């Protein structure tokens, strides 16, 4: 009974401290990651000593990174991934190579390590923290921005570089070569074959499997199948000595175009969140405060050198790839920390007799300190990095003025919404990005501000943090669940409504937190049908019955389409004319 009791006790302590510190740090605007790190440090062996064996917990929690990459893969179809090839293999490759060599030079000059040891330490430090950066981008709603996409491209290449880096460390090794050691070229071939195998499995095994489960209608089977997919893909890669997260990512990409994507995201997300939190708790527990206390200036100096070197190099590479200087600086700072794969490579370098255990412990502490600085760094430089909202040809940009409602999009739809609110004496801020529309509205006496109302920074500037209502009335399908989630996270007290172009737009919004969405021609079409029925003498009660019947069928089919992502879902409920009916 001791082991289960100990496990429950550790769980209570870990999650209890995590709850307190994450709430505190979120309240201070420092983010959840730093809260987890500090909570782990407090309960770990170097402060209160309430829990030990951080390594075993880290091994379990690293599965959270694997789930994270699977979810990211679900967001990227193979076509989109191919479009990003220049950033992945150009920007990403340059980042790993230049940062690795530069950091090796810094370590060689500052710590008097041998060249082999400096390389074995510098190359891992070139890698950034996928587990930290991607959740930061997702929570800020910036995954699909230029900074977000290029950060992801670099992180993906870093994952791919694990095998070459392990091969380099093995080539530098001073330890006797194992008899069964796998040559580097063979490892590369195995990587290509493993990825090809996962692609084949995704297309010809996983999709039919999820189709079968979908027909059964058992939601818990989706949970099992989703977790099985992630674990199986990760296990294949791990068996070959590759990154498990890479296997999960490939599996996610193969399912990105499937109609089951949204269901998988909803099922896997809670596991990802919990395990990523546990990962950072374990990293905090592993932080060797004794190593820091023995050489505090070295740890602080190397952490600063790591952050400054990576920021400068990534900034320079991003500028060479034609990024404006503000996004380039944001990219450099976002990826300036060391990453979790550094822990793995430090262990490899130690086994290769390139560095002593003390050096591995010291540089693990440096990586952890650099990870802890990222939320501070991004928070304190936000105003400096953010591109100013410029006026367009003299048009005014929105400013917070205490309005109770913000209407984004002042076309034919937005005008009706805004004018009805104004009739109730509700103060409204109007935003549109069409200068001609703004000038036309101004000639009729309406004050419309210029700007992209889907940007969180502009909405914040317009006063969304204090507004009661935020109404997206823009044309097209720019509003999706990801944007709605970001808006709800940034402005939790504001009720959000959205205009939908058609059924596909509503499906894109499915799962996003909002108070309501309205298809732009739905009500007018229903109104016209009522007028037509009345014209040919149909009884009013029958008109009402037909409308209610249609609305019920339409809502049921829309739910089925949203749940599966398949426009043909619920086709049995489609309203079709019987061939026997004649005029």
PyMOL commands that set and color helices and strands:
alter all, ss='L'
color gray80, all
select helices_A, chain A and resi 2-27+32-43+54-61+63-74+78-83+85-111+115-125+130-139+146-172+184-216+219-239+244-254+261-286+289-294+296-320+325-334+341-351+357-380+382-385+412-423+435-443+456-461+481-490+503-509+522-535+540-564+571-573
alter helices_A, ss='H'
color red, helices_A
select strands_A, chain A and resi 405-408+428-432+448-450+469-472+495-500+516-519
alter strands_A, ss='S'
color yellow, strands_A
deselect
rebuild
show_as cartoon
